Amino acid sequence: MASRTDQFKAAKQEMQRAFEKAKEEENRQIKETDEAKEPSPWLRRVGCIPHLAGVDRKEVREFVEPVDEKEEPHLAIMCTAFEWLIQDAQHHAVRDVVGIHTLFEANKKEVEKETNMPFDSWMDITTIERYVEVWKQLLLFVFRAEDDEPEFRPPYVLTDAQQSAMQTVRDKIGASQEWKQEQEKSAEGEDRDEDEGFDDGGDDEGAEEGVEWAGEEVDEGFEDEMSEETKWMRQIQREVLRFCITLLDHALQDNEYQSPIISGLAVLMIKGDKGWHDAEDFTTKYSAVIKLVAARGGGVMTGKVVSSAFLWGDAEKKEHRQWTGPERGWGV
């Protein structure tokens, strides 16, 4: 049996560990008072610290971490669909498809100011991968944050249209997964039937013919299955596009951080346990949002070309570009 002295030491050590843990958790909490002490005009300009006040840095950063296909298969499918979407947009946001007027509209840096250059959808592979990653982080942020309790996530506000579009994405991905599982079960059943009915007898010629015929059937079935899987992915892709459009169709009014996109950008501002990304490092993420939005403006939806006006046609949709445009200039 431990002596009183040993018990006292153990209790003291336990209290010390609990105190250090509580202090560590407190230090991870983003405090609004930090902004007053922050000499950086960049942080004061973007105003992300008040928006994230009270949020745990470590926990909120998990919302934008890369997706694990085994742990979050639905989100992995969504990310793949978004990658397909951008690939399609790049191929369709060209003059021969959408016309020169649409490309000029897509390349506007400010809502009411004309541009003298059309939008160019071409980007080198490194840039496009980096830009796509930013958008995937924003989408993952919204989906994961919505699955968490409101008190543990930034206080953005989803509109009814955004909630509906998000649920449609979830439903479409869920339906595709159910279809895939049914296909796998059906294939397993066919394999068992073939094994039970296998006959090692008969002449060699007949066996060779049977093998050749079965091989042809498997190939055709494989092609049909891939074709159906591609169709499912195209449907998911369209719903992801619709969801992205609803994210952009968000009136900022007196609080821009109610927008899930701008709230997600605030989370991406967090650097490590205490710091924040500076303007030079971070404004490339604004460029990613603007560039891919413009590309999607000349992209495809339901097999038909959508002009940039579909994304930026009214004042509400243009507000995101108005907000991110000036901030992007800080890093130039």
Secondary structure by P-SEA (a helix, b strand, c coil): cccaaaaaaaaaaaaaaaaaaaaaaaaaccccccccccccaaaaaaccccccccccaaaaaaaaccccccccaaaaaaaaaaaaaaaaaaaccccccccaaaaaaaacccccccccccccccccaaaaaaaaaaaaaaaaaaaaaaaccccccccccccaaaaaaaaaaaaaaaaaaaaaaaaaaaaaaaaaaaaaaccccccaaaaaaaaaaaaaaaaaaaaaaaaaaaaaaaaaaaaaaaaaaaaacccccccccccaaaaaaaaaaccccbbbbcccccaaaaaaaaaaaaaaaacccccccccccccccccccaaaaaaacccccccc
